[in-house]
Each structure stands twice: as C-alpha cells, then as structure tokens.
Amino acid sequence: MIYCCKEHTELALDIIVDEYETAPIIEKLEVEKKSCEYCQNEAEYKVAHE
C-alpha cells in the first residue's frame, strides 16, 4: 500500500503494477491524515494491490 499526493499518483500506480503485476486499487483519502511516501506532502490517495 502506498500513500501519495496527487503529483506522485502515477508513480505509485506504476510501482504497484510493476511489483504485483495486477491492476492497482486507488482510493481517495477522506479522513486519514498520511504523508506522501515520495515528498512528505499530505497524501490524497491510497494505492494498493488486490
């Protein structure tokens, strides 16, 4: 599972596809307060695999 800001969403999607070879699941964060794993800005999305 990767938490990312809008700017790094495409990177997170690519990483999930490369690592797990499955379609990623992307969810917009509504309540959770997390930091982007790439730049430490506030994360807007959670990208995961099945």
mmCIF entry with sequence, helices, sheets and N, C-alpha, C, O atoms, coordinates in Angstrom:
data_MODEL
# 
_entry.id   MODEL 
# 
_entity.id                         1 
_entity.type                       polymer 
_entity.pdbx_number_of_molecules   1 
# 
_entity_poly.entity_id                      1 
_entity_poly.type                           'polypeptide(L)' 
_entity_poly.nstd_linkage                   no 
_entity_poly.nstd_monomer                   no 
_entity_poly.pdbx_seq_one_letter_code       MIYCCKEHTELALDIIVDEYETAPIIEKLEVEKKSCEYCQNEAEYKVAHE 
_entity_poly.pdbx_seq_one_letter_code_can   MIYCCKEHTELALDIIVDEYETAPIIEKLEVEKKSCEYCQNEAEYKVAHE 
_entity_poly.pdbx_strand_id                 A 
# 
loop_
_entity_poly_seq.entity_id 
_entity_poly_seq.num 
_entity_poly_seq.mon_id 
_entity_poly_seq.hetero 
1 1  MET n 
1 2  ILE n 
1 3  TYR n 
1 4  CYS n 
1 5  CYS n 
1 6  LYS n 
1 7  GLU n 
1 8  HIS n 
1 9  THR n 
1 10 GLU n 
1 11 LEU n 
1 12 ALA n 
1 13 LEU n 
1 14 ASP n 
1 15 ILE n 
1 16 ILE n 
1 17 VAL n 
1 18 ASP n 
1 19 GLU n 
1 20 TYR n 
1 21 GLU n 
1 22 THR n 
1 23 ALA n 
1 24 PRO n 
1 25 ILE n 
1 26 ILE n 
1 27 GLU n 
1 28 LYS n 
1 29 LEU n 
1 30 GLU n 
1 31 VAL n 
1 32 GLU n 
1 33 LYS n 
1 34 LYS n 
1 35 SER n 
1 36 CYS n 
1 37 GLU n 
1 38 TYR n 
1 39 CYS n 
1 40 GLN n 
1 41 ASN n 
1 42 GLU n 
1 43 ALA n 
1 44 GLU n 
1 45 TYR n 
1 46 LYS n 
1 47 VAL n 
1 48 ALA n 
1 49 HIS n 
1 50 GLU n 
# 
_struct_asym.id          A 
_struct_asym.entity_id   1 
# 
loop_
_struct_conf.conf_type_id 
_struct_conf.id 
_struct_conf.pdbx_PDB_helix_id 
_struct_conf.beg_label_comp_id 
_struct_conf.beg_label_asym_id 
_struct_conf.beg_label_seq_id 
_struct_conf.pdbx_beg_PDB_ins_code 
_struct_conf.end_label_comp_id 
_struct_conf.end_label_asym_id 
_struct_conf.end_label_seq_id 
_struct_conf.pdbx_end_PDB_ins_code 
_struct_conf.beg_auth_comp_id 
_struct_conf.beg_auth_asym_id 
_struct_conf.beg_auth_seq_id 
_struct_conf.end_auth_comp_id 
_struct_conf.end_auth_asym_id 
_struct_conf.end_auth_seq_id 
_struct_conf.pdbx_PDB_helix_class 
_struct_conf.details 
_struct_conf.pdbx_PDB_helix_length 
HELX_P HELX_P1 AA1 LYS A 6 ? HIS A 8  ? LYS A 6 HIS A 8  5 ? 3  
HELX_P HELX_P2 AA2 THR A 9 ? TYR A 20 ? THR A 9 TYR A 20 1 ? 12 
# 
_struct_conf_type.id          HELX_P 
_struct_conf_type.criteria    ? 
_struct_conf_type.reference   ? 
# 
_struct_sheet.id               AA1 
_struct_sheet.type             ? 
_struct_sheet.number_strands   3 
_struct_sheet.details          ? 
# 
loop_
_struct_sheet_order.sheet_id 
_struct_sheet_order.range_id_1 
_struct_sheet_order.range_id_2 
_struct_sheet_order.offset 
_struct_sheet_order.sense 
AA1 1 2 ? anti-parallel 
AA1 2 3 ? anti-parallel 
# 
loop_
_struct_sheet_range.sheet_id 
_struct_sheet_range.id 
_struct_sheet_range.beg_label_comp_id 
_struct_sheet_range.beg_label_asym_id 
_struct_sheet_range.beg_label_seq_id 
_struct_sheet_range.pdbx_beg_PDB_ins_code 
_struct_sheet_range.end_label_comp_id 
_struct_sheet_range.end_label_asym_id 
_struct_sheet_range.end_label_seq_id 
_struct_sheet_range.pdbx_end_PDB_ins_code 
_struct_sheet_range.beg_auth_comp_id 
_struct_sheet_range.beg_auth_asym_id 
_struct_sheet_range.beg_auth_seq_id 
_struct_sheet_range.end_auth_comp_id 
_struct_sheet_range.end_auth_asym_id 
_struct_sheet_range.end_auth_seq_id 
AA1 1 ILE A 2  ? CYS A 4  ? ILE A 2  CYS A 4  
AA1 2 TYR A 45 ? ALA A 48 ? TYR A 45 ALA A 48 
AA1 3 ILE A 25 ? LYS A 28 ? ILE A 25 LYS A 28 
# 
loop_
_atom_site.group_PDB 
_atom_site.id 
_atom_site.type_symbol 
_atom_site.label_atom_id 
_atom_site.label_alt_id 
_atom_site.label_comp_id 
_atom_site.label_asym_id 
_atom_site.label_entity_id 
_atom_site.label_seq_id 
_atom_site.pdbx_PDB_ins_code 
_atom_site.Cartn_x 
_atom_site.Cartn_y 
_atom_site.Cartn_z 
_atom_site.occupancy 
_atom_site.B_iso_or_equiv 
_atom_site.pdbx_formal_charge 
_atom_site.auth_seq_id 
_atom_site.auth_comp_id 
_atom_site.auth_asym_id 
_atom_site.auth_atom_id 
_atom_site.pdbx_PDB_model_num 
ATOM 1   N N  . MET A 1 1  ? 0.851   -1.162 0.000   1.00 0.00 ? 1  MET A N  1 
ATOM 2   C CA . MET A 1 1  ? 0.000   0.000  0.000   1.00 0.00 ? 1  MET A CA 1 
ATOM 3   C C  . MET A 1 1  ? 0.902   1.232  0.000   1.00 0.00 ? 1  MET A C  1 
ATOM 4   O O  . MET A 1 1  ? 1.869   1.308  0.759   1.00 0.00 ? 1  MET A O  1 
ATOM 5   N N  . ILE A 1 2  ? 0.577   2.186  -0.853  1.00 0.00 ? 2  ILE A N  1 
ATOM 6   C CA . ILE A 1 2  ? 1.359   3.413  -0.977  1.00 0.00 ? 2  ILE A CA 1 
ATOM 7   C C  . ILE A 1 2  ? 0.426   4.597  -0.760  1.00 0.00 ? 2  ILE A C  1 
ATOM 8   O O  . ILE A 1 2  ? -0.635  4.681  -1.377  1.00 0.00 ? 2  ILE A O  1 
ATOM 9   N N  . TYR A 1 3  ? 0.822   5.502  0.111   1.00 0.00 ? 3  TYR A N  1 
ATOM 10  C CA . TYR A 1 3  ? 0.109   6.760  0.293   1.00 0.00 ? 3  TYR A CA 1 
ATOM 11  C C  . TYR A 1 3  ? 0.840   7.811  -0.525  1.00 0.00 ? 3  TYR A C  1 
ATOM 12  O O  . TYR A 1 3  ? 2.062   7.933  -0.432  1.00 0.00 ? 3  TYR A O  1 
ATOM 13  N N  . CYS A 1 4  ? 0.095   8.577  -1.333  1.00 0.00 ? 4  CYS A N  1 
ATOM 14  C CA . CYS A 1 4  ? 0.762   9.545  -2.201  1.00 0.00 ? 4  CYS A CA 1 
ATOM 15  C C  . CYS A 1 4  ? -0.087  10.794 -2.407  1.00 0.00 ? 4  CYS A C  1 
ATOM 16  O O  . CYS A 1 4  ? -1.307  10.783 -2.245  1.00 0.00 ? 4  CYS A O  1 
ATOM 17  N N  . CYS A 1 5  ? 0.603   11.863 -2.768  1.00 0.00 ? 5  CYS A N  1 
ATOM 18  C CA . CYS A 1 5  ? -0.084  13.100 -3.125  1.00 0.00 ? 5  CYS A CA 1 
ATOM 19  C C  . CYS A 1 5  ? -0.516  12.998 -4.592  1.00 0.00 ? 5  CYS A C  1 
ATOM 20  O O  . CYS A 1 5  ? -0.174  12.035 -5.277  1.00 0.00 ? 5  CYS A O  1 
ATOM 21  N N  . LYS A 1 6  ? -1.253  13.977 -5.060  1.00 0.00 ? 6  LYS A N  1 
ATOM 22  C CA . LYS A 1 6  ? -1.751  13.948 -6.437  1.00 0.00 ? 6  LYS A CA 1 
ATOM 23  C C  . LYS A 1 6  ? -0.596  13.911 -7.439  1.00 0.00 ? 6  LYS A C  1 
ATOM 24  O O  . LYS A 1 6  ? -0.681  13.234 -8.464  1.00 0.00 ? 6  LYS A O  1 
ATOM 25  N N  . GLU A 1 7  ? 0.469   14.632 -7.144  1.00 0.00 ? 7  GLU A N  1 
ATOM 26  C CA . GLU A 1 7  ? 1.623   14.715 -8.042  1.00 0.00 ? 7  GLU A CA 1 
ATOM 27  C C  . GLU A 1 7  ? 2.300   13.356 -8.258  1.00 0.00 ? 7  GLU A C  1 
ATOM 28  O O  . GLU A 1 7  ? 2.821   13.094 -9.342  1.00 0.00 ? 7  GLU A O  1 
ATOM 29  N N  . HIS A 1 8  ? 2.297   12.503 -7.251  1.00 0.00 ? 8  HIS A N  1 
ATOM 30  C CA . HIS A 1 8  ? 3.004   11.229 -7.328  1.00 0.00 ? 8  HIS A CA 1 
ATOM 31  C C  . HIS A 1 8  ? 2.087   10.022 -7.540  1.00 0.00 ? 8  HIS A C  1 
ATOM 32  O O  . HIS A 1 8  ? 2.529   8.883  -7.389  1.00 0.00 ? 8  HIS A O  1 
ATOM 33  N N  . THR A 1 9  ? 0.834   10.251 -7.883  1.00 0.00 ? 9  THR A N  1 
ATOM 34  C CA . THR A 1 9  ? -0.117  9.157  -8.080  1.00 0.00 ? 9  THR A CA 1 
ATOM 35  C C  . THR A 1 9  ? 0.308   8.236  -9.219  1.00 0.00 ? 9  THR A C  1 
ATOM 36  O O  . THR A 1 9  ? 0.246   7.014  -9.083  1.00 0.00 ? 9  THR A O  1 
ATOM 37  N N  . GLU A 1 10 ? 0.735   8.806  -10.330 1.00 0.00 ? 10 GLU A N  1 
ATOM 38  C CA . GLU A 1 10 ? 1.142   7.984  -11.476 1.00 0.00 ? 10 GLU A CA 1 
ATOM 39  C C  . GLU A 1 10 ? 2.342   7.101  -11.125 1.00 0.00 ? 10 GLU A C  1 
ATOM 40  O O  . GLU A 1 10 ? 2.399   5.941  -11.532 1.00 0.00 ? 10 GLU A O  1 
ATOM 41  N N  . LEU A 1 11 ? 3.287   7.641  -10.379 1.00 0.00 ? 11 LEU A N  1 
ATOM 42  C CA . LEU A 1 11 ? 4.445   6.859  -9.942  1.00 0.00 ? 11 LEU A CA 1 
ATOM 43  C C  . LEU A 1 11 ? 4.006   5.689  -9.068  1.00 0.00 ? 11 LEU A C  1 
ATOM 44  O O  . LEU A 1 11 ? 4.474   4.565  -9.250  1.00 0.00 ? 11 LEU A O  1 
ATOM 45  N N  . ALA A 1 12 ? 3.114   5.948  -8.127  1.00 0.00 ? 12 ALA A N  1 
ATOM 46  C CA . ALA A 1 12 ? 2.623   4.890  -7.240  1.00 0.00 ? 12 ALA A CA 1 
ATOM 47  C C  . ALA A 1 12 ? 1.889   3.808  -8.033  1.00 0.00 ? 12 ALA A C  1 
ATOM 48  O O  . ALA A 1 12 ? 2.060   2.619  -7.762  1.00 0.00 ? 12 ALA A O  1 
ATOM 49  N N  . LEU A 1 13 ? 1.079   4.209  -9.005  1.00 0.00 ? 13 LEU A N  1 
ATOM 50  C CA . LEU A 1 13 ? 0.374   3.238  -9.846  1.00 0.00 ? 13 LEU A CA 1 
ATOM 51  C C  . LEU A 1 13 ? 1.366   2.360  -10.605 1.00 0.00 ? 13 LEU A C  1 
ATOM 52  O O  . LEU A 1 13 ? 1.198   1.143  -10.668 1.00 0.00 ? 13 LEU A O  1 
ATOM 53  N N  . ASP A 1 14 ? 2.396   2.974  -11.179 1.00 0.00 ? 14 ASP A N  1 
ATOM 54  C CA . ASP A 1 14 ? 3.411   2.218  -11.920 1.00 0.00 ? 14 ASP A CA 1 
ATOM 55  C C  . ASP A 1 14 ? 4.132   1.222  -11.021 1.00 0.00 ? 14 ASP A C  1 
ATOM 56  O O  . ASP A 1 14 ? 4.396   0.093  -11.434 1.00 0.00 ? 14 ASP A O  1 
ATOM 57  N N  . ILE A 1 15 ? 4.450   1.626  -9.808  1.00 0.00 ? 15 ILE A N  1 
ATOM 58  C CA . ILE A 1 15 ? 5.164   0.746  -8.883  1.00 0.00 ? 15 ILE A CA 1 
ATOM 59  C C  . ILE A 1 15 ? 4.311   -0.468 -8.524  1.00 0.00 ? 15 ILE A C  1 
ATOM 60  O O  . ILE A 1 15 ? 4.812   -1.592 -8.504  1.00 0.00 ? 15 ILE A O  1 
ATOM 61  N N  . ILE A 1 16 ? 3.030   -0.249 -8.242  1.00 0.00 ? 16 ILE A N  1 
ATOM 62  C CA . ILE A 1 16 ? 2.144   -1.372 -7.903  1.00 0.00 ? 16 ILE A CA 1 
ATOM 63  C C  . ILE A 1 16 ? 2.037   -2.340 -9.083  1.00 0.00 ? 16 ILE A C  1 
ATOM 64  O O  . ILE A 1 16 ? 2.108   -3.554 -8.891  1.00 0.00 ? 16 ILE A O  1 
ATOM 65  N N  . VAL A 1 17 ? 1.869   -1.819 -10.291 1.00 0.00 ? 17 VAL A N  1 
ATOM 66  C CA . VAL A 1 17 ? 1.763   -2.681 -11.474 1.00 0.00 ? 17 VAL A CA 1 
ATOM 67  C C  . VAL A 1 17 ? 3.059   -3.465 -11.676 1.00 0.00 ? 17 VAL A C  1 
ATOM 68  O O  . VAL A 1 17 ? 3.017   -4.665 -11.946 1.00 0.00 ? 17 VAL A O  1 
ATOM 69  N N  . ASP A 1 18 ? 4.206   -2.803 -11.550 1.00 0.00 ? 18 ASP A N  1 
ATOM 70  C CA . ASP A 1 18 ? 5.494   -3.478 -11.747 1.00 0.00 ? 18 ASP A CA 1 
ATOM 71  C C  . ASP A 1 18 ? 5.747   -4.552 -10.693 1.00 0.00 ? 18 ASP A C  1 
ATOM 72  O O  . ASP A 1 18 ? 6.226   -5.639 -11.017 1.00 0.00 ? 18 ASP A O  1 
ATOM 73  N N  . GLU A 1 19 ? 5.429   -4.254 -9.439  1.00 0.00 ? 19 GLU A N  1 
ATOM 74  C CA . GLU A 1 19 ? 5.731   -5.190 -8.350  1.00 0.00 ? 19 GLU A CA 1 
ATOM 75  C C  . GLU A 1 19 ? 4.763   -6.370 -8.276  1.00 0.00 ? 19 GLU A C  1 
ATOM 76  O O  . GLU A 1 19 ? 5.180   -7.501 -8.028  1.00 0.00 ? 19 GLU A O  1 
ATOM 77  N N  . TYR A 1 20 ? 3.478   -6.109 -8.488  1.00 0.00 ? 20 TYR A N  1 
ATOM 78  C CA . TYR A 1 20 ? 2.467   -7.145 -8.261  1.00 0.00 ? 20 TYR A CA 1 
ATOM 79  C C  . TYR A 1 20 ? 1.815   -7.668 -9.538  1.00 0.00 ? 20 TYR A C  1 
ATOM 80  O O  . TYR A 1 20 ? 1.094   -8.665 -9.502  1.00 0.00 ? 20 TYR A O  1 
ATOM 81  N N  . GLU A 1 21 ? 2.064   -7.001 -10.668 1.00 0.00 ? 21 GLU A N  1 
ATOM 82  C CA . GLU A 1 21 ? 1.510   -7.396 -11.965 1.00 0.00 ? 21 GLU A CA 1 
ATOM 83  C C  . GLU A 1 21 ? -0.003  -7.566 -11.924 1.00 0.00 ? 21 GLU A C  1 
ATOM 84  O O  . GLU A 1 21 ? -0.558  -8.461 -12.561 1.00 0.00 ? 21 GLU A O  1 
ATOM 85  N N  . THR A 1 22 ? -0.657  -6.699 -11.172 1.00 0.00 ? 22 THR A N  1 
ATOM 86  C CA . THR A 1 22 ? -2.121  -6.666 -11.107 1.00 0.00 ? 22 THR A CA 1 
ATOM 87  C C  . THR A 1 22 ? -2.577  -5.217 -11.238 1.00 0.00 ? 22 THR A C  1 
ATOM 88  O O  . THR A 1 22 ? -1.794  -4.283 -11.064 1.00 0.00 ? 22 THR A O  1 
ATOM 89  N N  . ALA A 1 23 ? -3.841  -5.056 -11.543 1.00 0.00 ? 23 ALA A N  1 
ATOM 90  C CA . ALA A 1 23 ? -4.396  -3.710 -11.617 1.00 0.00 ? 23 ALA A CA 1 
ATOM 91  C C  . ALA A 1 23 ? -4.435  -3.105 -10.216 1.00 0.00 ? 23 ALA A C  1 
ATOM 92  O O  . ALA A 1 23 ? -4.910  -3.750 -9.281  1.00 0.00 ? 23 ALA A O  1 
ATOM 93  N N  . PRO A 1 24 ? -3.950  -1.888 -10.058 1.00 0.00 ? 24 PRO A N  1 
ATOM 94  C CA . PRO A 1 24 ? -3.957  -1.266 -8.738  1.00 0.00 ? 24 PRO A CA 1 
ATOM 95  C C  . PRO A 1 24 ? -5.350  -0.785 -8.341  1.00 0.00 ? 24 PRO A C  1 
ATOM 96  O O  . PRO A 1 24 ? -6.213  -0.548 -9.185  1.00 0.00 ? 24 PRO A O  1 
ATOM 97  N N  . ILE A 1 25 ? -5.536  -0.651 -7.049  1.00 0.00 ? 25 ILE A N  1 
ATOM 98  C CA . ILE A 1 25 ? -6.763  -0.094 -6.482  1.00 0.00 ? 25 ILE A CA 1 
ATOM 99  C C  . ILE A 1 25 ? -6.387  1.274  -5.926  1.00 0.00 ? 25 ILE A C  1 
ATOM 100 O O  . ILE A 1 25 ? -5.463  1.388  -5.120  1.00 0.00 ? 25 ILE A O  1 
ATOM 101 N N  . ILE A 1 26 ? -7.095  2.300  -6.351  1.00 0.00 ? 26 ILE A N  1 
ATOM 102 C CA . ILE A 1 26 ? -6.794  3.648  -5.877  1.00 0.00 ? 26 ILE A CA 1 
ATOM 103 C C  . ILE A 1 26 ? -8.007  4.187  -5.132  1.00 0.00 ? 26 ILE A C  1 
ATOM 104 O O  . ILE A 1 26 ? -9.135  4.116  -5.619  1.00 0.00 ? 26 ILE A O  1 
ATOM 105 N N  . GLU A 1 27 ? -7.756  4.724  -3.947  1.00 0.00 ? 27 GLU A N  1 
ATOM 106 C CA . GLU A 1 27 ? -8.823  5.286  -3.125  1.00 0.00 ? 27 GLU A CA 1 
ATOM 107 C C  . GLU A 1 27 ? -8.432  6.691  -2.704  1.00 0.00 ? 27 GLU A C  1 
ATOM 108 O O  . GLU A 1 27 ? -7.298  6.933  -2.290  1.00 0.00 ? 27 GLU A O  1 
ATOM 109 N N  . LYS A 1 28 ? -9.370  7.609  -2.812  1.00 0.00 ? 28 LYS A N  1 
ATOM 110 C CA . LYS A 1 28 ? -9.136  8.969  -2.336  1.00 0.00 ? 28 LYS A CA 1 
ATOM 111 C C  . LYS A 1 28 ? -9.288  8.972  -0.821  1.00 0.00 ? 28 LYS A C  1 
ATOM 112 O O  . LYS A 1 28 ? -10.272 8.462  -0.285  1.00 0.00 ? 28 LYS A O  1 
ATOM 113 N N  . LEU A 1 29 ? -8.311  9.548  -0.142  1.00 0.00 ? 29 LEU A N  1 
ATOM 114 C CA . LEU A 1 29 ? -8.366  9.610  1.317   1.00 0.00 ? 29 LEU A CA 1 
ATOM 115 C C  . LEU A 1 29 ? -9.318  10.715 1.742   1.00 0.00 ? 29 LEU A C  1 
ATOM 116 O O  . LEU A 1 29 ? -9.216  11.844 1.264   1.00 0.00 ? 29 LEU A O  1 
ATOM 117 N N  . GLU A 1 30 ? -10.222 10.403 2.619   1.00 0.00 ? 30 GLU A N  1 
ATOM 118 C CA . GLU A 1 30 ? -11.185 11.385 3.112   1.00 0.00 ? 30 GLU A CA 1 
ATOM 119 C C  . GLU A 1 30 ? -10.866 11.808 4.540   1.00 0.00 ? 30 GLU A C  1 
ATOM 120 O O  . GLU A 1 30 ? -10.928 12.993 4.867   1.00 0.00 ? 30 GLU A O  1 
ATOM 121 N N  . VAL A 1 31 ? -10.527 10.852 5.385   1.00 0.00 ? 31 VAL A N  1 
ATOM 122 C CA . VAL A 1 31 ? -10.343 11.135 6.809   1.00 0.00 ? 31 VAL A CA 1 
ATOM 123 C C  . VAL A 1 31 ? -8.896  10.947 7.247   1.00 0.00 ? 31 VAL A C  1 
ATOM 124 O O  . VAL A 1 31 ? -8.370  11.737 8.031   1.00 0.00 ? 31 VAL A O  1 
ATOM 125 N N  . GLU A 1 32 ? -8.257  9.896  6.737   1.00 0.00 ? 32 GLU A N  1 
ATOM 126 C CA . GLU A 1 32 ? -6.894  9.578  7.167   1.00 0.00 ? 32 GLU A CA 1 
ATOM 127 C C  . GLU A 1 32 ? -5.934  10.720 6.836   1.00 0.00 ? 32 GLU A C  1 
ATOM 128 O O  . GLU A 1 32 ? -6.001  11.307 5.756   1.00 0.00 ? 32 GLU A O  1 
ATOM 129 N N  . LYS A 1 33 ? -5.054  11.022 7.765   1.00 0.00 ? 33 LYS A N  1 
ATOM 130 C CA . LYS A 1 33 ? -4.017  12.025 7.548   1.00 0.00 ? 33 LYS A CA 1 
ATOM 131 C C  . LYS A 1 33 ? -2.686  11.302 7.446   1.00 0.00 ? 33 LYS A C  1 
ATOM 132 O O  . LYS A 1 33 ? -2.116  10.887 8.455   1.00 0.00 ? 33 LYS A O  1 
ATOM 133 N N  . LYS A 1 34 ? -2.199  11.156 6.231   1.00 0.00 ? 34 LYS A N  1 
ATOM 134 C CA . LYS A 1 34 ? -0.930  10.481 5.970   1.00 0.00 ? 34 LYS A CA 1 
ATOM 135 C C  . LYS A 1 34 ? -0.056  11.400 5.131   1.00 0.00 ? 34 LYS A C  1 
ATOM 136 O O  . LYS A 1 34 ? -0.543  12.357 4.528   1.00 0.00 ? 34 LYS A O  1 
ATOM 137 N N  . SER A 1 35 ? 1.230   11.103 5.097   1.00 0.00 ? 35 SER A N  1 
ATOM 138 C CA . SER A 1 35 ? 2.170   11.851 4.269   1.00 0.00 ? 35 SER A CA 1 
ATOM 139 C C  . SER A 1 35 ? 2.467   11.066 3.000   1.00 0.00 ? 35 SER A C  1 
ATOM 140 O O  . SER A 1 35 ? 2.461   9.835  2.999   1.00 0.00 ? 35 SER A O  1 
ATOM 141 N N  . CYS A 1 36 ? 2.725   11.791 1.927   1.00 0.00 ? 36 CYS A N  1 
ATOM 142 C CA . CYS A 1 36 ? 3.149   11.176 0.676   1.00 0.00 ? 36 CYS A CA 1 
ATOM 143 C C  . CYS A 1 36 ? 4.482   10.476 0.912   1.00 0.00 ? 36 CYS A C  1 
ATOM 144 O O  . CYS A 1 36 ? 5.378   11.029 1.550   1.00 0.00 ? 36 CYS A O  1 
ATOM 145 N N  . GLU A 1 37 ? 4.605   9.270  0.400   1.00 0.00 ? 37 GLU A N  1 
ATOM 146 C CA . GLU A 1 37 ? 5.833   8.497  0.593   1.00 0.00 ? 37 GLU A CA 1 
ATOM 147 C C  . GLU A 1 37 ? 6.992   9.006  -0.250  1.00 0.00 ? 37 GLU A C  1 
ATOM 148 O O  . GLU A 1 37 ? 8.122   8.545  -0.084  1.00 0.00 ? 37 GLU A O  1 
ATOM 149 N N  . TYR A 1 38 ? 6.733   9.956  -1.160  1.00 0.00 ? 38 TYR A N  1 
ATOM 150 C CA . TYR A 1 38 ? 7.782   10.443 -2.046  1.00 0.00 ? 38 TYR A CA 1 
ATOM 151 C C  . TYR A 1 38 ? 8.214   11.875 -1.750  1.00 0.00 ? 38 TYR A C  1 
ATOM 152 O O  . TYR A 1 38 ? 9.352   12.242 -2.041  1.00 0.00 ? 38 TYR A O  1 
ATOM 153 N N  . CYS A 1 39 ? 7.328   12.692 -1.174  1.00 0.00 ? 39 CYS A N  1 
ATOM 154 C CA . CYS A 1 39 ? 7.701   14.098 -0.958  1.00 0.00 ? 39 CYS A CA 1 
ATOM 155 C C  . CYS A 1 39 ? 7.291   14.640 0.408   1.00 0.00 ? 39 CYS A C  1 
ATOM 156 O O  . CYS A 1 39 ? 7.619   15.781 0.734   1.00 0.00 ? 39 CYS A O  1 
ATOM 157 N N  . GLN A 1 40 ? 6.593   13.864 1.202   1.00 0.00 ? 40 GLN A N  1 
ATOM 158 C CA . GLN A 1 40 ? 6.146   14.237 2.542   1.00 0.00 ? 40 GLN A CA 1 
ATOM 159 C C  . GLN A 1 40 ? 5.040   15.301 2.570   1.00 0.00 ? 40 GLN A C  1 
ATOM 160 O O  . GLN A 1 40 ? 4.693   15.790 3.645   1.00 0.00 ? 40 GLN A O  1 
ATOM 161 N N  . ASN A 1 41 ? 4.484   15.665 1.410   1.00 0.00 ? 41 ASN A N  1 
ATOM 162 C CA . ASN A 1 41 ? 3.281   16.491 1.411   1.00 0.00 ? 41 ASN A CA 1 
ATOM 163 C C  . ASN A 1 41 ? 2.125   15.626 1.890   1.00 0.00 ? 41 ASN A C  1 
ATOM 164 O O  . ASN A 1 41 ? 2.267   14.410 2.015   1.00 0.00 ? 41 ASN A O  1 
ATOM 165 N N  . GLU A 1 42 ? 0.990   16.245 2.157   1.00 0.00 ? 42 GLU A N  1 
ATOM 166 C CA . GLU A 1 42 ? -0.164  15.469 2.611   1.00 0.00 ? 42 GLU A CA 1 
ATOM 167 C C  . GLU A 1 42 ? -0.645  14.532 1.501   1.00 0.00 ? 42 GLU A C  1 
ATOM 168 O O  . GLU A 1 42 ? -0.844  14.959 0.364   1.00 0.00 ? 42 GLU A O  1 
ATOM 169 N N  . ALA A 1 43 ? -0.826  13.272 1.834   1.00 0.00 ? 43 ALA A N  1 
ATOM 170 C CA . ALA A 1 43 ? -1.291  12.278 0.861   1.00 0.00 ? 43 ALA A CA 1 
ATOM 171 C C  . ALA A 1 43 ? -2.765  12.498 0.553   1.00 0.00 ? 43 ALA A C  1 
ATOM 172 O O  . ALA A 1 43 ? -3.561  12.801 1.441   1.00 0.00 ? 43 ALA A O  1 
ATOM 173 N N  . GLU A 1 44 ? -3.114  12.341 -0.720  1.00 0.00 ? 44 GLU A N  1 
ATOM 174 C CA . GLU A 1 44 ? -4.501  12.443 -1.152  1.00 0.00 ? 44 GLU A CA 1 
ATOM 175 C C  . GLU A 1 44 ? -5.072  11.087 -1.545  1.00 0.00 ? 44 GLU A C  1 
ATOM 176 O O  . GLU A 1 44 ? -6.290  10.908 -1.572  1.00 0.00 ? 44 GLU A O  1 
ATOM 177 N N  . TYR A 1 45 ? -4.184  10.119 -1.853  1.00 0.00 ? 45 TYR A N  1 
ATOM 178 C CA . TYR A 1 45 ? -4.630  8.823  -2.353  1.00 0.00 ? 45 TYR A CA 1 
ATOM 179 C C  . TYR A 1 45 ? -3.909  7.677  -1.662  1.00 0.00 ? 45 TYR A C  1 
ATOM 180 O O  . TYR A 1 45 ? -2.780  7.816  -1.190  1.00 0.00 ? 45 TYR A O  1 
ATOM 181 N N  . LYS A 1 46 ? -4.594  6.544  -1.619  1.00 0.00 ? 46 LYS A N  1 
ATOM 182 C CA . LYS A 1 46 ? -4.001  5.283  -1.176  1.00 0.00 ? 46 LYS A CA 1 
ATOM 183 C C  . LYS A 1 46 ? -4.040  4.357  -2.383  1.00 0.00 ? 46 LYS A C  1 
ATOM 184 O O  . LYS A 1 46 ? -5.110  4.089  -2.931  1.00 0.00 ? 46 LYS A O  1 
ATOM 185 N N  . VAL A 1 47 ? -2.879  3.870  -2.795  1.00 0.00 ? 47 VAL A N  1 
ATOM 186 C CA . VAL A 1 47 ? -2.770  2.980  -3.945  1.00 0.00 ? 47 VAL A CA 1 
ATOM 187 C C  . VAL A 1 47 ? -2.331  1.618  -3.426  1.00 0.00 ? 47 VAL A C  1 
ATOM 188 O O  . VAL A 1 47 ? -1.326  1.511  -2.723  1.00 0.00 ? 47 VAL A O  1 
ATOM 189 N N  . ALA A 1 48 ? -3.082  0.580  -3.773  1.00 0.00 ? 48 ALA A N  1 
ATOM 190 C CA . ALA A 1 48 ? -2.795  -0.759 -3.252  1.00 0.00 ? 48 ALA A CA 1 
ATOM 191 C C  . ALA A 1 48 ? -3.032  -1.796 -4.342  1.00 0.00 ? 48 ALA A C  1 
ATOM 192 O O  . ALA A 1 48 ? -3.518  -1.479 -5.428  1.00 0.00 ? 48 ALA A O  1 
ATOM 193 N N  . HIS A 1 49 ? -2.682  -3.033 -4.035  1.00 0.00 ? 49 HIS A N  1 
ATOM 194 C CA . HIS A 1 49 ? -2.961  -4.146 -4.941  1.00 0.00 ? 49 HIS A CA 1 
ATOM 195 C C  . HIS A 1 49 ? -4.039  -5.008 -4.305  1.00 0.00 ? 49 HIS A C  1 
ATOM 196 O O  . HIS A 1 49 ? -4.355  -4.848 -3.126  1.00 0.00 ? 49 HIS A O  1 
ATOM 197 N N  . GLU A 1 50 ? -4.602  -5.918 -5.081  1.00 0.00 ? 50 GLU A N  1 
ATOM 198 C CA . GLU A 1 50 ? -5.687  -6.765 -4.583  1.00 0.00 ? 50 GLU A CA 1 
ATOM 199 C C  . GLU A 1 50 ? -5.235  -7.705 -3.507  1.00 0.00 ? 50 GLU A C  1 
ATOM 200 O O  . GLU A 1 50 ? -6.038  -8.482 -2.989  1.00 0.00 ? 50 GLU A O  1 
# 
